[in-house]
């Protein structure tokens, strides 16, 4: 199997593990366990908390102490074993702590998988900007396939979803040990400073105005991603409360409708090389932010009948909103940092988007929705999505004004060297 195919399989399994349970865990929580909704939000907070704690730490370890592919494999095997234990859990509190442990293992592997792919592709003289997106797109395919397998096998409310995820995680963990070696690039020497010995070099990036500003915007965009993960399917399902829509296709197959978002990702990932080389990193990230405005705005005015096209278009736009920022952002970090802190820097990016951003999005949005947009347990989804759209618009304008980054085609070329 050639290098690109090996990395493609890694990407596929990476997101298959997540897709097997992330979208359907609500069905398991409410339908199977019949636990309360108040505690369900804590499940999604584990993604953010673990992304704050682990990616930067594991990045430091990969940069200094152990081969990245070995650390990656160990984390997936441990995470898979923990996922196997989840069906034995019989209380919401215990579920929180067990899923939190599983996410402590899983979340850092997302940034590690980027670092591993970049390292292997560069070592083999590939054009990273051209080759990486088609590899990464198979991660989205894996996520979609896992969603559909869980649903079509009748396990969307069953504990079997965690066994499906666990098998994939352990298989990926074992497989990773056979990937090309990615040894530490920033080895400790006798002349190393205390910061270097502790692996804190990447945090110096906050001392660079442009990178610090980028990481702050990453946090705010990470909050937007959390909003759509938490409320998208619930929004569509709530149309069942409207008599004229209660038996609509959108209500019956809300998860299938939402999967259009992931299908859209596969198309926009493949378009990234063209957009990056044509418009540059800043413009691509700005396009992503405008797409977030459309994502929320279209949901605000969509409905299962005359406004169905808005719901579908919102799901299509999601692919641009998600991919253009996450992948171009990852490439920005790659072009702006030294290879000696590659894993640490990618972990820092992950920490700001899926860590602080996710916690910010889940906690603040939950408070705002409960206080201002919920009456008698009924949510005013039109106002909620408009509020989110305005939030994304403010971020887009601020990013356009304050983030100074001139497009330089040679910078994109530097990713390959």
C-alpha positions as CSV (number, residue, x, y, z in Angstrom):
1,X,0.0,0.0,0.0
2,X,1.5,3.4,-1.0
3,X,1.9,6.3,1.4
4,X,-1.2,8.2,0.3
5,X,-3.4,5.2,0.7
6,X,-2.0,4.4,4.1
7,X,-2.7,7.9,5.3
8,X,-6.2,7.8,3.7
9,X,-7.0,4.7,5.8
10,X,-5.8,6.5,8.9
11,X,-8.0,9.5,8.2
12,X,-11.0,7.3,7.4
13,X,-10.8,5.4,10.7
14,X,-9.9,8.5,12.7
15,X,-13.3,10.0,12.1
16,X,-15.2,6.7,11.8
17,X,-14.5,6.3,15.6
18,X,-16.2,9.6,16.3
19,X,-19.1,9.3,13.8
20,X,-20.2,6.0,15.3
21,X,-21.6,7.7,18.4
22,X,-21.4,11.5,18.4
23,X,-24.6,12.2,16.5
24,X,-26.7,9.4,18.0
25,X,-25.6,9.6,21.6
26,X,-28.6,11.8,22.4
27,X,-30.9,8.9,21.3
28,X,-29.0,6.5,23.6
29,X,-29.2,9.1,26.5
30,X,-32.9,9.9,26.2
31,X,-34.6,6.9,24.6
32,X,-32.5,4.0,26.0
33,X,-31.4,5.3,29.4
34,X,-34.2,7.9,29.8
35,X,-31.9,10.3,31.7
36,X,-32.7,14.0,32.1
37,X,-31.8,16.6,29.5
38,X,-30.2,18.9,32.0
39,X,-27.2,16.7,32.4
40,X,-26.9,15.9,28.7
41,X,-25.0,19.1,27.9
42,X,-22.2,17.9,30.1
43,X,-21.5,15.1,27.5
44,X,-20.6,17.7,24.9
45,X,-18.5,19.7,27.4
46,X,-16.2,16.7,27.6
47,X,-15.1,17.4,24.1
48,X,-14.1,20.9,24.9
49,X,-12.5,20.2,28.3
50,X,-10.4,17.4,26.9
51,X,-9.4,19.6,24.0
52,X,-8.1,22.2,26.4
53,X,-6.2,19.7,28.5
54,X,-4.7,17.2,26.0
55,X,-3.8,18.3,22.4
56,X,-1.1,20.8,23.4
57,X,0.3,18.3,26.0
58,X,0.4,15.4,23.6
59,X,1.9,17.6,21.0
60,X,4.7,18.5,23.3
61,X,5.3,14.8,24.0
62,X,5.3,14.0,20.3
63,X,7.7,16.8,19.6
64,X,10.2,15.8,22.3
65,X,9.8,12.4,23.8
66,X,8.1,9.7,21.6
67,X,7.3,9.0,17.9
68,X,4.0,10.7,17.0
69,X,2.6,7.6,15.3
70,X,3.3,5.5,18.5
71,X,1.7,8.0,20.8
72,X,-1.3,8.2,18.4
73,X,-1.7,4.4,18.5
74,X,-1.5,4.2,22.3
75,X,-4.2,6.9,22.7
76,X,-6.5,5.1,20.3
77,X,-6.1,1.7,21.9
78,X,-6.7,3.2,25.4
79,X,-9.7,5.2,24.1
80,X,-11.2,2.1,22.5
81,X,-11.0,0.1,25.7
82,X,-12.8,2.9,27.6
83,X,-15.5,3.1,24.9
84,X,-16.1,-0.7,25.5
85,X,-16.8,0.1,29.1
86,X,-19.5,2.8,28.5
87,X,-22.4,0.3,28.1
88,X,-21.8,-0.9,31.6
89,X,-22.3,2.6,33.0
90,X,-25.7,3.0,34.8
91,X,-25.8,6.7,35.9
92,X,-25.4,10.1,34.2
93,X,-22.6,11.1,36.5
94,X,-20.6,8.0,35.8
95,X,-21.3,8.3,32.1
96,X,-19.8,11.8,32.2
97,X,-16.6,10.7,33.7
98,X,-16.2,7.6,31.5
99,X,-16.9,9.6,28.3
100,X,-14.5,12.3,29.6
101,X,-11.8,9.7,29.9
102,X,-12.5,8.4,26.4
103,X,-12.3,12.0,25.0
104,X,-9.0,12.7,26.8
105,X,-7.7,9.9,24.7
106,X,-9.5,10.8,21.4
107,X,-9.5,14.5,21.0
108,X,-5.7,15.0,20.9
109,X,-5.5,12.4,18.1
110,X,-7.2,14.8,15.7
111,X,-4.3,17.2,15.8
112,X,-1.8,14.4,16.0
113,X,-3.2,12.9,12.8
114,X,-2.6,16.2,11.0
115,X,1.0,16.3,12.3
116,X,1.6,12.7,11.3
117,X,0.2,13.3,7.8
118,X,2.2,16.5,7.3
119,X,5.4,14.8,8.4
120,X,5.1,11.7,6.3
121,X,4.0,13.7,3.2
122,X,6.9,16.1,3.5
123,X,9.4,13.3,4.2
124,X,8.2,11.7,0.9
125,X,8.4,15.0,-1.1
126,X,4.6,15.3,-1.7
127,X,2.8,18.6,-2.4
128,X,1.0,18.9,1.0
129,X,-1.5,21.6,-0.1
130,X,-2.5,19.5,-3.1
131,X,-2.3,16.0,-1.5
132,X,-3.5,16.5,2.1
133,X,-7.1,17.6,1.4
134,X,-8.0,14.5,-0.7
135,X,-6.6,12.4,2.1
136,X,-8.5,14.3,4.8
137,X,-11.8,14.0,2.8
138,X,-11.8,10.3,3.6
139,X,-12.1,11.2,7.3
140,X,-15.4,12.8,6.5
141,X,-16.4,9.8,4.5
142,X,-15.6,7.7,7.5
143,X,-17.7,9.9,9.8
144,X,-20.7,9.6,7.4
145,X,-20.3,5.8,7.0
146,X,-20.2,5.4,10.8
147,X,-23.4,7.4,11.2
148,X,-25.2,5.4,8.6
149,X,-23.9,2.0,9.9
150,X,-25.1,2.9,13.4
151,X,-28.5,4.1,12.1
152,X,-29.1,1.4,9.5
153,X,-28.0,-1.4,11.8
154,X,-30.7,-0.3,14.3
155,X,-28.2,0.9,16.9
156,X,-28.8,4.6,17.0
157,X,-30.3,4.2,20.5
158,X,-28.3,1.1,21.5
159,X,-25.1,0.7,23.5
160,X,-23.7,-1.2,20.4
161,X,-22.7,2.2,18.9
162,X,-19.9,2.4,21.5
163,X,-18.7,-1.1,20.6
164,X,-18.7,-0.1,16.9
165,X,-16.5,2.9,17.8
166,X,-14.3,0.9,20.1
167,X,-13.5,-1.8,17.5
168,X,-12.5,0.9,15.0
169,X,-10.4,2.7,17.6
170,X,-8.4,-0.3,18.6
171,X,-7.9,-1.3,15.0
172,X,-6.6,2.2,14.2
173,X,-4.4,2.1,17.2
174,X,-2.7,-1.2,16.1
175,X,-2.5,0.0,12.5
176,X,-0.7,3.2,13.5
177,X,2.3,1.3,14.7
178,X,2.9,0.2,11.1
179,X,2.9,3.8,9.7
180,X,6.2,5.4,8.7
181,X,8.1,6.7,11.7
182,X,7.6,10.3,12.9
183,X,10.3,10.8,15.4
184,X,10.5,13.8,17.8
185,X,11.9,16.9,15.9
186,X,12.8,18.9,19.0
187,X,15.0,16.7,21.0
188,X,16.3,17.9,24.4
189,X,19.9,18.8,24.7
190,X,22.1,20.0,27.5
191,X,21.9,23.6,26.3
192,X,18.1,23.5,26.2
193,X,16.2,26.2,28.2
194,X,13.8,25.3,31.0
195,X,10.9,26.2,28.6
196,X,12.3,23.9,25.9
197,X,12.8,21.0,28.4
198,X,9.2,21.4,29.5
199,X,8.0,21.6,25.9
200,X,6.4,25.0,26.3
201,X,7.9,26.5,23.1
202,X,4.6,26.5,21.2
203,X,3.0,28.8,23.8
204,X,5.5,31.5,22.7
205,X,3.3,31.7,19.6
206,X,1.0,33.9,21.7
207,X,3.8,36.4,21.7
208,X,3.5,36.9,18.0
209,X,0.6,39.3,17.3
210,X,-0.7,37.7,14.1
211,X,-0.6,34.1,15.4
212,X,-2.1,35.2,18.7
213,X,-4.9,37.0,16.9
214,X,-5.5,34.0,14.7
215,X,-5.7,31.7,17.7
216,X,-8.3,34.0,19.4
217,X,-10.4,34.0,16.3
218,X,-10.0,30.2,16.2
219,X,-11.6,30.1,19.6
220,X,-14.6,32.2,18.5
221,X,-15.1,30.0,15.4
222,X,-14.8,26.9,17.5
223,X,-17.8,28.2,19.5
224,X,-19.8,28.4,16.3
225,X,-19.0,24.8,15.5
226,X,-20.3,23.7,18.9
227,X,-23.6,25.5,18.3
228,X,-24.4,23.5,15.2
229,X,-23.3,20.2,16.8
230,X,-25.5,20.7,19.9
231,X,-28.6,22.1,18.4
232,X,-28.9,21.2,14.7
233,X,-30.7,17.8,15.0
234,X,-32.8,19.1,17.9
235,X,-33.9,22.0,15.8
236,X,-35.1,19.8,13.0
237,X,-36.8,17.3,15.4
238,X,-38.7,20.1,17.1
239,X,-40.7,20.7,14.0
240,X,-42.7,17.7,15.2
241,X,-44.4,20.1,17.7
242,X,-46.0,21.9,14.7
243,X,-49.0,19.9,13.5
244,X,-48.5,20.6,9.8
245,X,-44.9,19.3,10.0
246,X,-45.1,16.5,12.6
247,X,-45.1,13.7,9.9
248,X,-42.7,15.5,7.5
249,X,-39.6,13.9,6.0
250,X,-37.4,16.4,7.9
251,X,-38.8,15.3,11.3
252,X,-38.7,11.5,10.5
253,X,-35.2,11.6,9.0
254,X,-33.5,14.5,10.8
255,X,-30.2,12.7,11.2
256,X,-30.1,11.9,7.4
257,X,-30.8,15.6,6.6
258,X,-28.0,16.6,9.0
259,X,-25.6,14.2,7.3
260,X,-25.8,16.4,4.2
261,X,-23.5,18.7,6.1
262,X,-20.8,15.9,6.3
263,X,-21.4,15.0,2.6
264,X,-20.9,18.6,1.7
265,X,-17.5,18.5,3.6
266,X,-16.2,16.0,1.2
267,X,-16.8,18.3,-1.8
268,X,-15.4,21.5,-0.2
269,X,-12.3,19.7,1.1
270,X,-11.3,18.9,-2.4
271,X,-11.8,22.5,-3.4
272,X,-9.4,23.9,-0.8
273,X,-6.2,23.6,-2.8
274,X,-7.7,25.8,-5.6
275,X,-9.1,28.4,-3.2
276,X,-5.9,28.6,-1.1
277,X,-3.7,29.1,-4.2
278,X,-6.1,31.5,-5.8
279,X,-7.2,33.6,-2.8
280,X,-4.8,32.9,0.1
281,X,-5.2,31.8,3.6
282,X,-6.9,34.9,5.0
283,X,-9.5,35.1,2.3
284,X,-10.3,31.4,2.6
285,X,-10.8,31.8,6.3
286,X,-13.0,34.9,5.8
287,X,-15.1,32.9,3.3
288,X,-15.6,30.3,6.0
289,X,-16.9,32.9,8.4
290,X,-19.3,34.3,5.9
291,X,-20.5,30.7,5.3
292,X,-21.2,30.4,9.1
293,X,-23.5,33.5,8.8
294,X,-25.4,31.7,6.0
295,X,-25.5,28.4,7.9
296,X,-27.3,30.0,10.8
297,X,-29.3,32.5,8.8
298,X,-30.8,29.9,6.5
299,X,-31.8,27.7,9.5
300,X,-33.6,30.8,10.9
301,X,-35.9,31.0,8.0
302,X,-36.1,27.3,6.9
303,X,-39.0,24.9,7.5
304,X,-40.0,21.4,6.3
305,X,-42.2,22.6,3.4
306,X,-41.6,25.9,1.5
307,X,-38.4,26.5,3.3
308,X,-36.9,23.1,2.9
309,X,-34.5,24.4,0.3
310,X,-33.1,26.7,3.0
311,X,-32.5,23.9,5.4
312,X,-30.7,21.8,2.7
313,X,-28.7,24.8,1.5
314,X,-27.7,25.5,5.1
315,X,-26.3,21.9,5.4
316,X,-24.4,22.3,2.1
317,X,-22.9,25.6,3.2
318,X,-21.8,23.9,6.4
319,X,-19.1,22.1,4.4
320,X,-17.5,25.4,3.4
321,X,-17.9,26.9,6.9
322,X,-16.3,24.0,8.6
323,X,-13.5,22.9,6.2
324,X,-12.3,26.2,4.9
325,X,-11.4,27.4,8.4
326,X,-10.2,24.2,10.0
327,X,-8.0,22.9,7.2
328,X,-6.7,26.3,6.0
329,X,-6.2,27.2,9.7
330,X,-4.1,24.1,10.2
331,X,-2.1,24.9,7.1
332,X,-1.6,28.5,8.4
333,X,-0.1,27.1,11.6
334,X,2.1,24.8,9.6
335,X,3.5,27.7,7.5
336,X,3.9,30.0,10.4
337,X,5.8,27.7,12.9
338,X,9.0,25.8,13.0
339,X,8.9,22.1,12.3
340,X,10.5,21.5,15.7
341,X,7.2,22.5,17.4
342,X,4.9,21.1,14.7
343,X,2.8,18.8,16.9
344,X,2.7,21.3,19.8
345,X,1.5,24.1,17.5
346,X,-1.2,21.9,15.9
347,X,-2.2,20.9,19.5
348,X,-2.5,24.6,20.4
349,X,-4.7,25.2,17.4
350,X,-6.9,22.3,18.4
351,X,-7.0,23.5,22.0
352,X,-8.3,26.9,21.0
353,X,-11.0,25.6,18.5
354,X,-12.3,22.4,20.0
355,X,-11.2,23.3,23.5
356,X,-11.9,26.8,24.7
357,X,-14.1,27.5,21.7
358,X,-16.3,24.4,22.4
359,X,-16.6,25.2,26.1
360,X,-17.5,28.8,25.3
361,X,-20.1,27.9,22.7
362,X,-21.8,25.2,24.8
363,X,-21.9,27.1,28.1
364,X,-22.8,30.6,26.9
365,X,-25.3,29.5,24.2
366,X,-27.0,27.2,26.7
367,X,-27.4,30.1,29.2
368,X,-28.6,32.5,26.5
369,X,-31.1,30.1,25.0
370,X,-32.6,29.1,28.3
371,X,-32.9,32.7,29.6
372,X,-34.0,34.6,26.5
373,X,-35.3,32.1,23.9
374,X,-37.2,29.4,25.8
375,X,-40.8,29.7,27.1
376,X,-42.6,26.7,28.6
377,X,-39.9,24.3,27.3
378,X,-40.5,25.6,23.8
379,X,-37.5,27.2,22.0
380,X,-37.8,30.1,19.6
381,X,-35.5,28.6,17.0
382,X,-36.0,31.6,14.6
383,X,-34.5,34.0,17.1
384,X,-31.9,31.6,18.2
385,X,-30.5,31.1,14.8
386,X,-30.6,34.8,14.0
387,X,-28.7,35.5,17.2
388,X,-26.1,33.0,16.1
389,X,-25.9,34.5,12.6
390,X,-25.3,38.0,14.0
391,X,-22.6,36.5,16.2
392,X,-20.8,35.0,13.2
393,X,-21.2,38.2,11.2
394,X,-19.5,40.3,13.9
395,X,-16.6,37.8,14.0
396,X,-16.3,37.9,10.2
397,X,-16.1,41.7,10.2
398,X,-13.6,41.9,13.0
399,X,-11.4,39.2,11.4
400,X,-11.4,41.1,8.1
401,X,-10.4,44.3,9.8
402,X,-7.9,43.2,12.4
403,X,-6.2,40.1,10.9
404,X,-3.5,41.3,8.5
405,X,-2.2,38.6,6.2
406,X,-1.2,39.3,2.6
407,X,-1.6,36.5,0.2
408,X,1.7,35.1,-1.0
409,X,1.6,32.0,-3.3
410,X,5.2,31.2,-2.2
411,X,4.0,30.8,1.4
412,X,1.6,28.1,0.3
413,X,4.4,26.4,-1.6
414,X,6.5,26.4,1.6
415,X,4.1,23.9,3.2
416,X,5.6,21.3,0.9
417,X,9.2,21.8,2.1
